[in-house]
Amino acid sequence: MPGVSTKKRSENAKTDRVIARVSAEVKRRWQRAATLRGQTLSDFLIVAVNNATEETFDTENRIELSERDQLALAELLLNPPELPEVLKAALREQMK
């Protein structure tokens, strides 16, 4: 049948298109970088955007503590405070 592809596409193979307008100079630079890496421009952009995405998520999910807070946390981990009696009782009850 004309116009009908015989290739089967799984549900996971569906893709969306992203369109971006950039200057000719920017596109030339991207194309040159892709060529230097032996990639197509599309593959180069996908890898670059995925790397930037991961870096952004890593930065957003990172908790940065001041030196004072780091020392306080280490102290609590190394020398935890005594549990209140009510919690000790609850733990004993749970262990029965």
N, C-alpha and C positions, 0 to 999 in steps of 0.2 A: 504494500500500500504506500503510495507516495505520501511523504510528510510524517510517516509513523516510524519512530525509531525502534529497532529490534533490540537495543540495549536495555537490560533491566536495571532499574535504579532502586536500591533499597531505601527504606525510610531514612536511614542515617546518611545517605548520600545527598540529600536535599541541601541546597545552598542558597544563600541570599546574596544579593549583589550590593556592594557599597560603592557609591560614586563620590569622588572628590575632585574639585577643580583646583588645579595648581598651575603655576606659571610653567612655561616651556623649559626654563632653566632648571627649576626644581625637578621636573620630570626627567630631564637629561641626567642630572646628578644621581637621581634614584636609579635610573636605568644603568648608568655606569657602575654604580656600587653593586647592583644585582649581577651584572656581567662579571665583575671582579670576583664575586662569590660563586659564580657558576649557577646562578638561579635565574628564573624568570622574574620579571618585575613584580608580578602578582605574588609569587612565592616569597620574594624578598620583603615586600610590604606586609604580608601576613605574618612572617616571622618577626619583623621589627615591631609591629603593633602588638603581637602576643607578648613579646619580651617587655615592652613598655607597660602592658596591662599587668603582668605578673609583678613587675617592680612597683607599680602603683599600689596593688593590693598588699604587697609585703610591707610597704611603707605605712599604709593606712592601718594595718593590723598590728604593727609593732608598738609595744609599750616601752616608752623610754623613761627611765627613772633617773632622778638626780643622784649624785654620789651619796648624799645623805640618806635618800630613800633606799638605795641599794644596800647600804650598810644596815639600815633598820630591818629590811626584809631578811637579809642574811642572819641577823641576830635572832629574829623570830623563828626562822627555820632551824637554826642550830640550838637554840634554847627556848623552846616553846613555853608559853606561860602555863601555869597549873590550871587544870580544868576546874570549873566551879563544881561544888558537891552535887548539885542537881544534875549536871551532865554526867558525872561519874556514876550516879545512881541509875540514870537512864541507860548508860552503857552496860552496867551490870545486869540490868533487867533484860536488855536485848540479847545478852550472851547466854541467858538461861535456856 
